[in-house]
Amino acid sequence: MRFVYTLLFHLALPMVLLRLYWRGAKAPEYRRRWRERLGVYSFQSRQGVLWFHAVSVGEAEAAFPLIKWMQSQYPELPVLVTTTTPTGSARVRAVLADRVEHVYLPYDLPLVVGRFIAHFRPRLAVIMEKEIWPNLFAACAEASLPLYIVNARLSERSAQSYQRIPALVRQALAGVAAIAVQTVDDRTRFIQIGAQPDRVRVLGNIKFDVTVAPEVQGRGQTLKAQAFAGRWVLVLASSHHGEEEVFLALYPQLKAALPEFLLLIVPRHPERFLTVRALCEQRGLQVVMRSEQRACSAQTDVYIGDSMGELKMLYAAADAAFVGGSLVPVGGHNVLEPAAAGVPVIFGPEMFNFQEIAERMLAAEAAVQCAGAQALPAAVLRLYQDIDFKNRLVGNARQFVADNQGAAERTAALLAESLDV
């Protein structure tokens, strides 16, 4: 089965590279460092690395507490972080800088992953959440490289997809040392797709170990005072196509009820920054971009966060947060970051990627869920008008995050089983 998969990947490689070049038309970073994706490096690297793979920004954010914990325990071991997307790459560089080495994940072809492993010679491989790459996993097994999938989650939809190729997935998972899952349901689904039950452990969600540093909180409050003075700010965070249109359509209604209202939009993908600006201007709204480094005037309607790595700071500058990817069938994004930043959290109905967290937050009265666009104005206005409700929501959310922390330390202890031998 892996032979067929590899053959098909080889045949598709020209199209994969062409798509990479095409995506570079909107996001030039896709065209840079493309040789890394083929396992070709023009530089020497330290070997014997602790290797962590995080697809993009969300997975990278989850990896940071674990990486920092491992670095504190094993300061003599170099760390390599791979990502798939340029946004993930930018976030790794912003947070970890020169404390780690970073390259893009190589394509899942035997020769390519072989070059990657030979170049870095990892001591440990840690895959965040649910990436399953048959040839990469096989290469790790052949090199006797301990491989872990951590902070793993598997939705019902993803499990059904993997069950369509059971032989390929089961063979890939056979070489995994352990899978640290977030919930009991995740454990059940991983076992259903072929993981060995004794290798799947429920250790919780590392994303609960999120922190908002005091200096980040301070920069947010400074931005609030200087750029958003006198305004009540709702941040639409990690927004996707279709969601900005909903909020822009509701803007006149919200502005009429809340004269000091300011809509802060942070698109999920940087190539959409200018698209979102155009959407605002088509409706006659006045826009300030974060990159312009200027304050909003009384006439400013929308502030667009067109910067990378500043979402936590922008949460700290807001009065309320709507977490995107939840009004369209994307599955939602991390609702724990605004909770940790002390901002009341709102999200829409499409939260299937964060279903368990969403349900538990709602049960704890730590967030508000809107069934659709029609419910948004009432939710926003209640947060504006009912200060007691807003403060209770914020307090409950912070407590909810604190009560569920510790997964990073538990996961680090699991990884240490392969290092302390």
N, C-alpha and C positions, 0 to 999 in steps of 0.2 A: 504493500500500500504506500509506503514512504517513497518507493521508487517512482510510482506514478505521480505522486505529489511533486517530487523533485523535477521530474520531466516536465510537468505542466508549468512549474515555476520558471524553469529555464526558458521555455517557449514564451512565457509572458514577460520575461525580463526586459526586452526592448520596449514594450508598452509601459512597463513600470517606470523605466527611466524617462520615457517620453512624458509620462504624466508628471513626474518630478519636475521636468523642465517647464511644462505647461503651468504648473502651480507656481513656479518661480516668476511668472509674468505678473502675478498679483503680490506674491510674497517672495522677494528676491533671495531670501535666506535658503529657500529650497534648492536653489541652483549652486549654492556655495557648499564646499566640503562634501560634494557628492561621492568622492572617492572613498570616504570613510564607510559609506553604505556598501561598498564592495570589498571592505577589509583591506584597503590600501592606505598606508600611512607614510607620510613624508618626514616623520619625526621619531625619535627614540622615546620609549616610555619605560617607567619602572615596571618591573614584573612582580608576580606574586601579589596581585592586587585583590582587594575586596571589591567585587563587582556588583553594582546595583543597576537594574534596568527599570526606568519609569517612562512610559510611553510619552506622556505630555505633562501639562501643568498640574492637573489634578493628582496624578500618580506621583509626580515629583514632590508636591506639597506633603503627601502622605509619607514619602520616603525620608524627608529631611529629619524628623525627630529620630528615626531609626539610625540613619547615617551618623548623626551627631553623637548618639549614644555609643555606637560601635567605635567611633573615633576616640571617644573618651576612654574606652576600655582597651583599645588596641592602637595606641598612638603611633606605634612603629610601623604599622601596615598601611601602605598607600591605598587610596580609594579611587575607583573608576566608576563614573556614572554615565550610562548611555540613555539616550532618549530617541524618539522617533521623529518628533516634530521640532521645528525651529523655536516655537514658543516654549516648549519644554526645555530646550537647550538654553534659551535666554534666562529662564527662571533658575536653572541650576547654576549658571554663571553668576547671576545676581545674588543668590543666597549663599552659595558655597565658595564662589570665587576660586582662588588658587589653592584652596584646601583639598580639592579633588581634581582629578583629570576627567575630561569629558570628551566623548566622541558620539557619533550617531550609531545606533544599533545596526550591525551588518545585515544584509538580506539573508534570508534563510535558505542558503545554498551550501552544500558541503564544502566546496573549495573556499568560499567566502568566510564562513564561520570558522573554518580551520585556520585561515590566516589571522583572524581576530584572536582566537585562543592562543596561537603561537606567539603573537605579538605581545599580549599582556600577561599570559600565563596566570589566570586568576587562581586564587586559593579557595574562593567561595563565590558562588553565583546566586544572586538574589533577584527574583523577578517579582515586580509589584503587581498585585491584584489578580490578573487572569490571563496573561499572555502565554500562549502555548505554541511553541515553534518546534516542529518535529525534528528538523535537521540540527538545530542549535542544541536541543535537549539531547539528541543522540551523540553529538560531538562532546558535550559535557560528560556524558556517561563513559565514552571511550577514553577520555582524558582523566577519568577518576576524579572529576571535579564535583564536589557536593553542590547540588542545585536545590534551591528552595523557592517556592511560590509563597509570598507572604502578603498579609492584609488582603487575602484572597476573597473575592466575592463572585458569585455566579448566579445571575438572574435565571428565572425559569425560561425566558426566551433564549438566552445564550446556551443554557444546558440543552435545550432542544436542538439548537444548531449543531453543537458538538456531537450529539447522539446520531446525527446523520452520517458521521464518519467515525464510527466506534473503534475500528481497528487502528486507525492512525492516532487517535487521541489516547487510547489505552496504552499503545506502545510508547508514546511520548511520556506519559505520566509514570510509566514503570521505572524510569530512571531518576525520578524526583526523590530527594532525601526526605522531604516533609512539605506539607502544605499547611500553612497557618491561616485559617479562615476567620472571617469576622463573626459569623453566626452559626447556629446549629443547622439552619436551613441551607446555608452555603455548604456546610459539611456534607449534608445529604446529597446535594446536587453534584458535588465533586465525586462522590462515591458512585453515583449513578452513571457518570460519564467515564468511569474506569479507574479512578484513584483507589489505591489500597487503603482500606479503612484505618489500619493501624498507623498510617502516615499522615492522616488528616486531623489536625488539632484545632479546637476553637480557642483563639487567643484574644479575640476582640478586634476593634477597629482602631488602627494607629492614628486615623484622622482626628480622633478625640484628643490626641496629645498635641493638638494645635496650640500655639501661643501667639499672642500679639505683643511684641516687645514694647516696653515703655516708650522708647524713642519713636517707634512707629505710631503708637497712640498719640504721642505728642505732636508729631508732624501732621497727623490728621486733624487734631484740634487747632493747630496753627492755620492749616488750610481753611478750616471752617471759619475761623475768626477773620482771616485776611481776604480770602477769595469769595466766601459765601456769606459774608456779614449780613445779618438780618434775614437770612433766607431759611426756609424749612426744606431740608434736602432729602429727597427719596432717591436712592441709588438703585438703578436697574442693572444688576451685576451679571456678568457672563452671559449676555443676551445673544440670542440667535435670530436668524432671519425669520420675520413674522412677529417677533415679540416687540421690537421697537415700534412697529406700526400700531400695535394695540395701545401702547402707552401714549404715543403721539396723538392718537385719535381721542384718548381720554383726557389729554392735557387741558383743553379749554374748560372742561367740567371741573377738574381738580383746581385749576387756577381761579375759577370763579368762586369756589368754596373756600380756597386757601390762598389769599392774595400773595403771600410771601413764598409760594411754592417754587421750588427749583428741581428740575429733573436732571439727575446725573446718570448718564448711560456709559457703561463699560462693556463694549462688545467682546464676546469671547475670543474672536479671531481678529488679529490686527489688520488683516487685509480688508476688513469691513469698516474700518474707522471712517474713511472718506465717504463710503456708501451711506453710513448712518448720518453723517453730517448733511449729505444731500437730501436724505429723507426729511430731516428737520427743516431745512431751508425751503423745500418744496411746499411745506405747510406754513411758510411765513414766520417761522420761529427763529429767534436770534440765538446763535450758538457761540460758545467759547470752548476752545480745545485746550486740554491740559498742556499740550506741547507749546501753546502760546505764552504760558507763564504769566497770565494776567488775571486780574480779579473780575468777577461778574459785576455787571451794572444792574441797576433796578430793572432794566429792560431785557436782561438775559433770561432766556427761557430754558435752555438746555446747556449743560456742561458735559463734554465728552471726554472720558478718560482714555486718551489715545497714548498710553504709556504702558510699559511692561513692568510687572513685578510690584505694582503699587496698590493692588486691590485691597489688601488689609488696611493700608493707610486711608484709602478712600472710604472704606467702611467706617473707620473711626471719624471721618469728617461728615458722616451722614446722620440723619435723624431716624431713618428707617431704611430697610433693605428688602428689595424683592430679588430673589435668587432666580436667575434665568434658566433656560433649558427646561422649564416646567410648564410653560404655556403651550409649547409645541412638543411633539413626541420625541424629545431627545433623552428624557429620563432624569432631568434635574442635575444640579451641581452641588458642591459642598456647602451645606447650610450651617456647618459648625464654625466656619471662620467669622461670619458676622455675629454669631452668638458669642464667640470668644471676645470679639471686639466691643461687646456691649451695645449692639444695635438690635432693635426688634426685627424679627425675621418673618417675611411673608414669602410664600411660594405657591405655585399653581398646581393643577391636578396631575401633571405628568412627572411623577417622582419615582418611576419604577427602578431606577438605578440606586436610589437612596430610600427605598420603601420602608425598611425597618427603622431607620433613623427618623424619617418623617413621621411615622406612626407614633413612635415613642416620644418625640418632641410635642406632638399634638396632645398626647395623653398627659404630658407633664405641664400643659399650658405654657409651652416654651416657644411656640411659633403659631402663625396663622396661615391656614390654607384657603386659597380662593378656588372655587369650583370652575371659574372661568373669568373672562374679561369683565363681565357684568358685575362681579362681586368686588372688583378691585377698588373702586372709589370709596365704598363704605368701609373697607378694611383700612385704607390709608387715612381717611378722615377720623376713624375711631382712634387710631394711634396719635393723631394730632390733637384731638379734643379731650381724650380720656387719659390724663397723665398717670393716674393710678394703674390703669390697665397696662399702659406702656411700660412702666417701671416693674410691674409684676412679671410681665413677659420677659424683660431683660434679665431680671434676677433668676427666674426659673431656668432660662436658657444657659446662663453661666453655671448654675448649679448642675444642670444636666450634663454639660461638658465635663465639669470637674469630677462628677461621680463616675464617669466612664473612662477615665484616663488610666494609663498603665500598660496598654498593649505594646507600645514600643519597647519597654523594658522586658516584657515577657517574650517578645519576638527576638530580641537581642540574646536572651538566655538560650533560646532554641538554636540560634545560629552559632552560638559559642560552643555547642556540642561538637561541631565539626572543626573548631579551631583549637580547643583545649584538649587535644588528644596527643 
